[in-house]
Amino acid sequence: MRLKWLEFVPLNARLDNSDNFRICNLHFEDACFRKKYPRPLLIIGSISTLNPQ
């Protein structure tokens, strides 16, 4: 899944390809999150479909 995400990310953002790469919630629909926790948790298998540029 990580490799597929890196293919989607623009090249200039991939230059710092560290293990700490994070995806912000703006790339996912609200239905992709469980909201019963102190902070939203991404549901396993969710795929980012939004590119808010």
Secondary structure, 3 states (H helix, E strand, C coil): CHHHHHHHCCHHHHCCCCCCCCCCHHHCCHHHEECCCCCCEECCCCCCCCCCC
